Each structure stands twice: as structure tokens, then as C-alpha cells.
Amino acid sequence: MILRGIGQSDDSPVTGTAAWLSSVCAILDKDPFYGPLLNDPYARHFAEAFSPESPVLLARYDDRATREAFIQTHEAVLCGSVTMPSYRKPLMEALARESLLQTGAKQLVVMGAGCDTLCCRLARAGFTPVTFEIDRPPVSEFRSRVLAQAPLDLSHVRELGVDFDHQTFGEALLGAGYDPALTTIFFAEGLLGYLQPEAVDEIFKFVRLRAGAGSRFVFSFTEGRSKAHGVRAPNSEVLDRQGEPPVFDLPFAEAKAYIEARGLKVRTLRSAKELYRDYSSRYAGRIGVVPYMHFAVAES
Ligand SMILES: C[S@@+](CC[C@H](N)C(=O)[O-])C[C@H]1O[C@@H](n2cnc3c(N)ncnc32)[C@H](O)[C@@H]1O
């Protein structure tokens, strides 16, 4: 199995995992159970833009049986990663909104934005901080094209094409008008695991040294997925095969010390185990809580 957007061609510039997530969100959004949880009418703008065939192929999932067969088949192979956006996206959005409200931050940096719609969902809710969205240059160009068609005023959002492993993202941010004196919310959903440890360090260093007092870093992180682990978390090989191997691992038990060693304080830590307890009883096991993915908010 290869993770790719529905209708996405082999030569598409968009990263496979990002496109896959977008197609999954567009399908979940059609569903009477998952749709209201996800509440993301903007996902389809990305998912329909992968190719001229994508809208036609996606329309097939309006049919309940086709949708349920897709969810069940893929959920089994991908160990929960299909229904995962229905809790991960609302959780990450809630952490971002809480951080924006509590700090009064007027600046947001979304890293590894992929085909994520956070800026649209925030704008819908009246949050319009100056927003810098970063991903690899081809993904960033794709985002710009899609967001230009979105039914929202996104004039506060800027796209930056940067490769975290090979470029200094801080220079790109500063060059694009990022103000290091302002309290800022940094956001990385489903990104850190793909980066080299040095690139992750660079992000923490930037949050600590080049952002206003009280800035926060909202992020998800994964454990047991990189090849360095003897026993790897389920479906990690799928990512190896498609050229997006998991690299950076952070065990939940070490997260607090890791964050503090980089000069930030821990505000929130949510483990997969805790989320599993919470969601599996609340949603009767219909949401696949991914066992290797945790969430954190750190502050400077
Ligand atoms: C799994 S996707 C997640 C996308 C989005 N944050 C979401 O949750 O829907 C990972 C994203 O990180 C980006 N990414 C991975 N490595 C990167 C790097 N070295 N530099 C810039 N972006 C990178 C990919 O292009 C992709 O869009």
C-alpha cells in the first residue's frame, strides 16, 4: 500500500502522506458520524485539486456503503490512521485556539502545513493572526493555488516554501515579515517525525530565541516509528516504502525532559494511552486512536 491522495498522479508535487490525509478528511467529512467530529468543509478543496479525476473519484464516496468499505479496509491495514483525523485535527485545533486566546498572540507559524486546513478553520471561528505556513516549495505552491480558491478571506496567510532538513527556516520566516518581538504560536501537526533530529532542535531553538515572551509551540510527536527501534510501531514500513521514512522519535516518557532541555516549559502533554481511554469509551471504538502519536504544548 502507498499513501497517496485520491486521483493523485505519480508525478504530483504534493507529499503522499499530506495528500492522503486530505483525501481521507474529504471522505470523512461526507460521513454522518465522522463529518460532525471533523467539521472540515475545506478539506475537499485540497482533495479535489490533485487531478481533474479527483472530484469524480471522491464523489463515489457520497455512497454510504462505498465510504464504509473504504474506511474499514484501510483502517485495518493502517492501524487506526484512517479515522485518526476525526480526533487529531479537532484536538490540535483546540490546542491552537486555546493558545491564541490565552496568550493574545497575533502571529502563527504552521510548519509542515501539507494540505491541512487549520488556517481556514481558524478564520471561520474569527481567528486571523498573521499566519506563515511552511512546507517544501512544491507543496507550498500547491497550497497557495488551492487557498486562493477558498471561500474565505485569507489575506492574513502567507505560504513559505522551505525544506526544514536543508534550509534555515528562520531566515525564510524573517525574510517574509515574521516579527521576532511578537508573542507567536508555532504549530506542527504530523511533521516532527519526518525531520532529522537537528532540524527539530532548530525549531525549538527558534521558538526559544526568536519569538516574543510567552510564545508557545503546539505539536504532535511520535514514538517507536524510526528504523532505530527494534520493534517499530505498526505501519511504519508503509512510510519507508514511499520515501517518507519516520526519523525523529520521542518517547512519551522522555518528552518533558526533552522539552525542558531545550529551554521551554511544558504546558500540556497528552499521551496516546490517555486519548485512547477517553475516546474509545466516548465513541464506542469507532475512532482509531493511533497508539504511537502524542501531543504537547510547550512555552517559552
Ligand atoms: C503527514 S504530512 C502532515 C501535513 C499536515 N500537517 C496535516 O497534519 O495534515 C507531513 C508534512 O510535512 C512536510 N514535510 C516533511 N518533511 C519536511 C521537510 N524536511 N521540510 C518541509 N516540510 C516537510 C510534508 O511535505 C508534508 O506536507
The ligand as an SDF file (V2000), in Angstrom:
LIG
                    3D

 27 29  0  0  0  0  0  0  0  0999 V2000
    1.9970   13.7990    7.2890 C   0  0  0  0  0  0  0  0  0  0  0  0
    2.0180   15.3190    6.4270 S   0  0  0  0  0  0  0  0  0  0  0  0
    1.0930   16.3040    7.5760 C   0  0  0  0  0  0  0  0  0  0  0  0
    0.5010   17.5070    6.9140 C   0  0  0  0  0  0  0  0  0  0  0  0
   -0.3590   18.3880    7.8250 C   0  0  0  0  0  0  0  0  0  0  0  0
    0.4050   18.9790    8.8980 N   0  0  0  0  0  0  0  0  0  0  0  0
   -1.5240   17.6230    8.3810 C   0  0  0  0  0  0  0  0  0  0  0  0
   -1.4840   17.2360    9.5570 O   0  0  0  0  0  0  0  0  0  0  0  0
   -2.4990   17.4090    7.6410 O   0  0  0  0  0  0  0  0  0  0  0  0
    3.6910   15.8730    6.7120 C   0  0  0  0  0  0  0  0  0  0  0  0
    4.0030   17.2000    6.0080 C   0  0  0  0  0  0  0  0  0  0  0  0
    5.3030   17.6000    6.4050 O   0  0  0  0  0  0  0  0  0  0  0  0
    6.0130   18.0730    5.2580 C   0  0  0  0  0  0  0  0  0  0  0  0
    7.4410   17.8440    5.4560 N   0  0  0  0  0  0  0  0  0  0  0  0
    8.0660   16.6760    5.7590 C   0  0  0  0  0  0  0  0  0  0  0  0
    9.3920   16.8560    5.7920 N   0  0  0  0  0  0  0  0  0  0  0  0
    9.6040   18.1670    5.5090 C   0  0  0  0  0  0  0  0  0  0  0  0
   10.7780   18.9690    5.3940 C   0  0  0  0  0  0  0  0  0  0  0  0
   12.0050   18.4440    5.5440 N   0  0  0  0  0  0  0  0  0  0  0  0
   10.6390   20.2850    5.1040 N   0  0  0  0  0  0  0  0  0  0  0  0
    9.4050   20.8320    4.9100 C   0  0  0  0  0  0  0  0  0  0  0  0
    8.2600   20.1170    5.0260 N   0  0  0  0  0  0  0  0  0  0  0  0
    8.3690   18.8130    5.3000 C   0  0  0  0  0  0  0  0  0  0  0  0
    5.4810   17.2160    4.1190 C   0  0  0  0  0  0  0  0  0  0  0  0
    5.6940   17.8380    2.8560 O   0  0  0  0  0  0  0  0  0  0  0  0
    4.0230   17.0790    4.4920 C   0  0  0  0  0  0  0  0  0  0  0  0
    3.2440   18.0930    3.9230 O   0  0  0  0  0  0  0  0  0  0  0  0
  1  2  1  0
  2  3  1  0
  2 10  1  0
  3  4  1  0
  4  5  1  0
  5  6  1  0
  5  7  1  0
  7  8  2  0
  7  9  1  0
 10 11  1  0
 11 12  1  0
 11 26  1  0
 12 13  1  0
 13 14  1  0
 13 24  1  0
 14 15  1  0
 14 23  1  0
 15 16  2  0
 16 17  1  0
 17 18  1  0
 17 23  2  0
 18 19  1  0
 18 20  2  0
 20 21  1  0
 21 22  2  0
 22 23  1  0
 24 25  1  0
 24 26  1  0
 26 27  1  0
M  CHG  2   2   1   9  -1
M  END
$$$$
